[in-house]
Amino acid sequence: MIKPYTYLLKHKPTGMFYYGVRWANVRLGLLPEQDLWIQYFTSSDDIAELRSQYGDSSFEYEVRRTFDNIKSAKIWEEKVLRRMRVLSKQDLWLNHRTAGAIVYDVHPRLGKGATEQQKQLQREKMTGRPGTKTSWKPGNVPHNAGKPANNEQRLQLQKMARERNQIPWNKGKGRAVLICVCGKPCKEVWHKYCSQACYHAHRNQRAA
């Protein structure tokens, strides 16, 4: 059965090591011995550079362990790299990461803040995003402006208020009542007038 594997390389001229994991050989149908240093030469740029300078024969290579699945192989590689403290021994190891951690001689962002251009790009990216302070712009009109909630929406809002154990802000408060020009309370359907007859009467007065 073809399995994923871990391997160890040693660069003889410098005495430096590289430890890695390989699972693509399973898809290719290659045993570790048929794959390592025959088809596969690691994904490391440092290894590629040393090969170009010194040749493939400048490396010693060894399959260290095989695994039943990819996950186990990845976990074991991380465990070995951490146990060997490769990130703190860069004079001995060519590995520059363990499970995604990258080592820099000097971090490229050390002592550098965001430039004004980067800040502006970030502001533009956030503008208009719901929930941000910049989501509203002068001149923007909400999609539901001037549209009263329908019965279904009212029921939904009341249900949400009950679930939050909140009392509606207008609970117990009477509705404002408009007074017609004749002194009677206005009907909602006629807004400023108490009746259709009153509406027509005052409209005719204005026309005269």
C-alpha positions in Angstrom: 0.0 0.0 0.0 1.3 3.4 -1.0 1.4 5.8 2.0 2.4 9.4 2.8 5.8 9.8 4.4 8.2 12.2 6.1 11.8 12.5 5.1 15.1 14.0 6.2 17.7 15.7 4.0 21.2 16.7 4.8 23.3 19.1 2.7 26.8 17.7 3.0 28.8 20.8 2.1 27.0 23.0 4.8 25.9 20.3 7.2 22.4 21.7 7.3 19.2 19.6 7.5 15.7 19.8 6.1 12.7 17.8 7.4 9.5 17.5 5.4 6.3 15.6 4.6 5.0 14.3 1.3 1.6 12.9 0.4 1.2 13.6 -3.4 3.1 10.4 -4.1 -0.2 8.5 -3.1 -2.0 10.2 -6.0 0.9 9.5 -8.3 1.0 5.9 -7.3 4.7 6.1 -6.2 6.3 4.4 -3.2 8.4 6.7 -1.0 11.6 5.1 -2.3 10.4 5.7 -5.9 9.5 9.3 -5.2 12.0 11.0 -2.9 14.9 12.6 -4.7 13.8 10.9 -8.0 10.5 12.6 -8.7 10.3 14.9 -5.7 12.9 17.3 -4.5 10.9 19.2 -1.8 9.0 22.5 -2.2 11.7 24.5 -0.5 13.3 27.4 -2.4 16.5 27.1 -0.3 16.8 23.4 -1.4 16.3 24.4 -5.0 19.0 27.0 -4.8 21.5 24.6 -3.1 20.7 22.0 -5.8 21.5 24.5 -8.5 24.8 25.5 -6.8 26.0 22.1 -5.6 24.0 19.5 -7.5 21.7 16.7 -6.4 24.6 14.5 -5.2 25.4 17.1 -2.5 22.4 15.9 -0.5 21.9 12.8 1.6 18.2 11.8 1.9 16.2 9.3 3.9 12.6 8.3 4.3 12.0 8.5 8.0 8.4 7.3 8.5 5.2 6.3 6.6 1.6 7.0 7.6 -1.8 5.6 7.0 -3.3 9.0 6.2 -2.3 12.6 5.3 -3.5 14.1 8.6 -1.3 11.8 10.6 1.7 12.7 8.4 1.1 16.5 8.8 0.7 16.2 12.6 3.9 14.2 12.9 5.9 16.6 10.8 4.8 19.5 13.0 5.6 17.6 16.1 9.1 16.8 14.9 9.9 20.3 13.8 8.7 21.8 17.1 10.5 19.2 19.1 13.8 19.9 17.2 13.2 23.7 17.7 14.1 24.3 14.1 12.9 27.9 14.2 15.4 28.8 16.9 18.3 26.8 15.2 18.4 28.4 11.8 22.1 27.8 11.5 21.4 24.1 11.4 18.0 23.8 9.8 16.7 24.9 6.4 13.1 24.8 7.5 11.6 28.2 8.0 8.2 27.3 9.3 6.4 24.8 11.5 2.7 24.6 10.8 2.6 27.9 9.0 5.0 29.9 11.3 7.6 31.8 9.3 11.0 33.0 10.5 12.4 36.3 9.3 15.8 37.7 10.1 14.0 41.0 10.4 10.3 41.1 10.0 9.4 43.2 7.0 6.7 45.1 8.9 8.9 45.8 12.0 8.6 49.4 13.0 6.4 50.3 10.1 2.9 51.7 10.5 0.2 51.8 7.8 0.8 54.4 5.1 -1.8 57.0 4.3 -2.6 55.3 1.1 -3.2 52.0 3.0 -5.4 53.8 5.5 -7.4 55.4 2.8 -7.9 52.1 1.0 -9.1 50.6 4.3 -11.5 53.4 4.8 -12.9 53.0 1.3 -13.3 49.3 1.9 -15.3 49.8 5.1 -17.5 52.6 3.7 -21.0 51.4 3.0 -20.5 48.2 5.0 -23.5 47.5 7.3 -22.8 48.0 11.0 -20.0 50.5 10.5 -19.9 54.2 11.4 -19.3 55.0 7.7 -22.2 53.0 6.4 -24.4 56.1 5.9 -23.5 58.8 3.4 -25.2 62.2 3.0 -27.9 61.9 0.4 -28.5 58.2 0.9 -32.2 57.3 1.5 -33.1 54.1 3.4 -34.9 51.6 1.2 -37.9 51.7 3.5 -38.1 55.4 4.0 -41.8 56.6 4.1 -43.1 53.0 3.9 -45.3 51.9 6.9 -44.8 48.5 8.2 -47.4 46.0 7.2 -49.3 43.7 9.6 -46.9 40.9 9.2 -43.9 43.1 9.9 -45.6 44.6 12.9 -46.3 41.2 14.4 -42.7 40.1 13.8 -41.4 43.2 15.5 -43.8 42.7 18.5 -42.6 39.1 18.7 -38.9 40.1 18.7 -39.7 42.7 21.4 -41.4 40.1 23.6 -38.5 37.7 23.1 -36.1 40.3 24.3 -38.3 41.1 27.3 -38.5 44.7 26.2 -41.4 47.0 26.5 -42.2 49.0 23.3 -41.3 52.6 23.7 -44.8 53.7 22.9 -46.7 51.2 25.1 -49.5 52.9 27.1 -49.2 56.1 25.1 -52.2 57.3 23.2 -52.0 58.2 19.5 -51.8 61.8 18.6 -55.2 63.1 17.3 -55.4 65.7 14.7 -58.2 68.3 14.9 -60.2 69.3 11.9 -60.5 73.0 11.0 -64.1 72.7 12.1 -63.0 71.6 15.6 -63.8 67.9 15.3 -61.3 65.0 15.6 -59.9 64.0 12.2 -60.5 60.6 10.7 -57.3 58.8 9.6 -58.5 58.3 6.1 -59.1 62.0 5.6 -56.0 63.2 7.5 -56.7 66.9 8.2 -60.5 66.7 7.9 -63.1 65.0 10.0 -65.1 63.8 7.0 -65.4 63.7 3.3 -68.1 66.4 3.4 -65.9 68.6 5.5 -63.0 68.1 3.1 -65.1 69.1 0.1 -66.7 72.1 1.9 -63.3 73.6 2.8 -61.9 72.8 -0.6 -64.7 74.7 -2.2 -64.2 77.6 0.2 -60.5 77.8 -0.9 -61.5 77.7 -4.5 -63.9 80.6 -4.1 
